[in-house]
């Protein structure tokens, strides 16, 4: 999945839990979806959640932040 970055025209292709966690820390809207995504990334690294659970939470947080890119605009 791709998200917008703070650099104009540059997207970040997130394909692992560690990368998702690093990207989350750069965002400004730290609401409930962001907190859930951070928690699930930590849990996934510790094998207490699945990567799929972390991905779904990251996607929801990216939507909340307004940075989620569609498949065609990555």
N, C-alpha and C positions, 0 to 999 in steps of 0.2 A: 504494500500500500504506500502511496505517496502523500506527503504533506508539504505544504508551502514552508519555506524558511524565511528568515529575516532578510535574506538577500534577494533582490528583485529578479524574478525569472528563474530562480533556483528552487528545485524540489529535492526533498530527501526521501529516498526509497527505504522504508523501514521494513526489515525482514528478519529481525531477531529481537528478543526480549530486552537485551542489554541496550541495543540501539534505541528502542522505544523509550526506555527509562531515561536515557540521556536526552532525548528530544523533548520529553515531557518537562524536564527541568528548565527548558528555555522558554516555555510558554508563560503568558501573562494571566490568563483566566484560570485560577486555581480553585475551581468550584468542585461540587460533589463528584462529577464525572472524572475530573482530573485526579482527585484524591483516590477514587476507586481504581483508576488505571495505574497510578503509582503503586498502590498497595498490591494489586494483582501482579505487576511486574516483579516486585520484590518476592512475592510468594512463588511465582513461576521459577525464578532463579533458585529458590530454596526447595523446589519440587513439591510445593504445597498447593500449587494451582497449575493448570495446563497452559501451554503457550496459546492455545485457542482462546481461553478465557482472558488472558492478557491482551491478545489481539483485539477481541471484541470491545474490551474496555478502552483500549487505546483509540480505536476507531470512534467510539462514542465521545471521548474527550477531544479528539481532533475535530469532530463536528461542532462540539461546544465552543472550541477555540476559533472555529471558522477557517481551519487550515487544511482540511481534508480535500484532496484532489481526486477527481474521478479517474477512471482508467485511461481516458483519452487525453487528459490534460496534464499528465505527469511530467 
